[in-house]
C-alpha cells in the first residue's frame, strides 16, 4: 500500500471510497454526505492540498482517503480531520490506521499545532487523541462534546484554548 497526496485524477475514486465506506451508515436509497462534504471542502479556502491523502493498493487503485482542513480555535489556526474513509471490503485491515499516521505526520511536518475531530472513542485514542476538553478545546456545537477529540502536535503550545470551529462546509452538510 502507498499513501500519497491526492491528485486531480483521484477525485472520482475518492468519492467512490466515501460512498462505499459510509453506505452501511446511510439509510437505504440515500447518498452518504461524505462525498459531497469532501467536494465542498476541496472548493473552499479551508482546503490544504498537502493534507488530502489517499491509500493506493498494489494495482494503483485508490482504496482509502483522509483529509484535514483549516479550522480555528478562537482565532488561532487548527485542523479539523475528516472524513476518513476506507472502501468497505478493506476496512479493519490497517488502511485507516496507515492514513491516520500519514495525515498526522504530514500535519506535524507542516508545523500545525493541533488536530481535532468528532469520532469514535474506541478508535482515535490509539493515535494520541484525547478528549478535546483536556486541551482546553470545546466544540461550537455542545452536543458534539462527548465525541470531540484533539491531538496535540509538536508545534502545540499550551494556552491555545477556546472554541473550535470547523471549515464552513461542515455546517452545510446534511
C-alpha positions as CSV (number, residue, x, y, z in Angstrom):
1,X,0.0,0.0,0.0
2,X,1.1,3.5,-0.8
3,X,-0.1,6.6,1.0
4,X,0.3,9.8,-1.2
5,X,-1.2,13.2,-1.8
6,X,-4.5,13.4,-3.7
7,X,-4.1,14.1,-7.4
8,X,-6.8,15.7,-9.7
9,X,-7.3,12.3,-11.3
10,X,-8.3,10.9,-7.9
11,X,-11.5,13.0,-7.3
12,X,-14.0,10.4,-8.6
13,X,-12.2,7.5,-6.9
14,X,-12.2,9.4,-3.6
15,X,-16.0,10.0,-3.9
16,X,-16.5,6.2,-4.5
17,X,-14.3,5.3,-1.5
18,X,-16.5,7.5,0.8
19,X,-19.7,6.1,-0.8
20,X,-18.5,2.6,-0.1
21,X,-17.2,3.4,3.4
22,X,-20.3,5.3,4.6
23,X,-23.1,3.4,2.8
24,X,-23.7,1.0,5.7
25,X,-24.4,4.0,8.0
26,X,-26.7,5.7,5.5
27,X,-30.4,4.9,5.1
28,X,-31.2,2.8,2.0
29,X,-31.7,4.8,-1.1
30,X,-29.8,7.8,0.3
31,X,-26.4,9.1,-0.6
32,X,-23.8,9.4,2.2
33,X,-23.0,13.0,2.9
34,X,-19.2,12.4,2.9
35,X,-18.6,12.6,-0.9
36,X,-20.4,15.9,-1.1
37,X,-18.5,17.2,2.0
38,X,-15.2,16.3,0.5
39,X,-16.1,18.1,-2.7
40,X,-17.3,21.2,-0.8
41,X,-14.1,21.2,1.3
42,X,-12.0,20.9,-1.8
43,X,-13.7,24.0,-3.2
44,X,-13.3,26.0,0.0
45,X,-10.5,28.2,1.2
46,X,-10.0,25.7,4.1
47,X,-8.5,23.1,1.7
48,X,-4.9,22.2,2.4
49,X,-3.7,20.1,-0.6
50,X,-0.9,18.5,1.3
51,X,-3.3,17.1,3.9
52,X,-5.6,15.3,1.5
53,X,-4.1,11.8,1.3
54,X,-5.1,8.6,-0.5
55,X,-4.2,5.0,0.1
56,X,-3.4,3.0,-3.1
57,X,-3.3,-0.8,-3.3
58,X,-0.6,-2.6,-5.3
59,X,-2.6,-2.1,-8.5
60,X,-2.7,1.7,-8.0
61,X,-6.4,1.6,-7.1
62,X,-7.5,4.3,-4.5
63,X,-8.9,2.3,-1.6
64,X,-8.9,5.0,1.2
65,X,-8.9,8.7,1.8
66,X,-8.4,11.2,4.6
67,X,-8.4,14.9,4.7
68,X,-7.6,17.6,7.3
69,X,-8.8,21.2,6.6
70,X,-8.3,24.6,8.2
71,X,-10.3,25.3,11.3
72,X,-9.8,27.7,14.2
73,X,-9.6,27.6,18.0
74,X,-10.8,31.0,18.9
75,X,-8.7,32.9,16.3
76,X,-5.7,30.5,16.3
77,X,-5.3,28.1,13.3
78,X,-6.1,24.5,13.9
79,X,-7.0,21.5,11.8
80,X,-10.3,19.6,11.6
81,X,-9.8,16.0,10.5
82,X,-12.3,14.2,8.4
83,X,-13.8,12.5,6.7
84,X,-11.6,9.4,6.9
85,X,-12.9,6.6,4.6
86,X,-11.8,3.2,3.6
87,X,-13.5,1.0,1.0
88,X,-16.0,-1.3,2.8
89,X,-14.3,-4.5,1.7
90,X,-10.9,-3.3,3.1
91,X,-12.0,-2.0,6.5
92,X,-10.3,-3.4,9.6
93,X,-7.1,-4.3,7.6
94,X,-4.9,-1.3,8.6
95,X,-5.7,1.1,5.7
96,X,-7.4,3.6,8.0
97,X,-4.6,3.4,10.6
98,X,-2.0,4.0,7.8
99,X,-3.9,7.0,6.6
100,X,-4.2,8.4,10.1
101,X,-0.5,8.1,10.8
102,X,0.3,9.7,7.5
103,X,-2.0,12.7,7.9
104,X,-0.8,13.3,11.4
105,X,2.8,13.1,10.3
106,X,2.1,15.4,7.4
107,X,0.3,17.9,9.6
108,X,3.2,17.8,12.1
109,X,5.7,18.4,9.3
110,X,3.7,21.5,8.2
111,X,4.1,22.9,11.8
112,X,0.4,22.6,12.6
113,X,-0.3,22.7,16.3
114,X,-3.4,20.6,16.8
115,X,-5.9,18.3,15.0
116,X,-9.5,17.9,16.2
117,X,-12.1,15.5,15.2
118,X,-15.6,14.2,16.0
119,X,-15.2,10.5,16.2
120,X,-15.4,7.1,17.8
121,X,-14.0,7.0,21.3
122,X,-12.6,3.5,20.9
123,X,-10.7,4.2,17.7
124,X,-9.0,7.5,17.8
125,X,-7.2,7.4,21.1
126,X,-4.7,4.9,19.6
127,X,-3.5,7.8,17.5
128,X,-2.9,10.0,20.5
129,X,-6.4,11.7,20.5
130,X,-7.7,12.7,23.9
131,X,-11.0,14.4,24.9
132,X,-10.6,17.9,23.5
133,X,-11.6,19.4,26.8
134,X,-8.3,18.0,28.2
135,X,-6.5,20.5,25.9
136,X,-9.0,23.4,26.7
137,X,-10.8,23.0,23.4
138,X,-14.6,23.0,23.2
139,X,-16.8,22.3,20.2
140,X,-19.0,25.0,18.9
141,X,-21.9,22.5,18.9
142,X,-22.5,21.4,22.5
143,X,-23.9,18.0,21.5
144,X,-20.6,17.1,20.0
145,X,-18.7,17.3,23.3
146,X,-18.8,13.5,24.2
147,X,-17.1,12.5,20.9
148,X,-15.0,15.6,20.4
149,X,-11.3,14.8,20.5
150,X,-8.0,16.5,19.9
151,X,-4.4,15.6,19.2
152,X,-1.6,18.0,20.1
153,X,1.3,18.0,17.6
154,X,4.9,19.2,18.1
155,X,4.1,22.9,17.5
156,X,1.3,22.9,20.1
157,X,1.6,25.4,22.8
158,X,-0.5,25.1,26.0
159,X,-2.6,28.1,26.4
160,X,-4.2,28.0,22.9
161,X,-7.7,27.2,24.0
162,X,-11.2,28.0,23.3
163,X,-14.0,27.0,20.9
164,X,-13.1,25.1,17.8
165,X,-14.8,25.9,14.5
166,X,-14.6,23.6,11.5
167,X,-14.4,24.8,7.9
168,X,-17.8,26.2,6.7
169,X,-18.7,23.1,4.6
170,X,-19.1,21.0,7.8
171,X,-22.0,23.2,8.8
172,X,-23.7,23.0,5.4
173,X,-24.0,19.2,5.2
174,X,-27.0,17.1,6.0
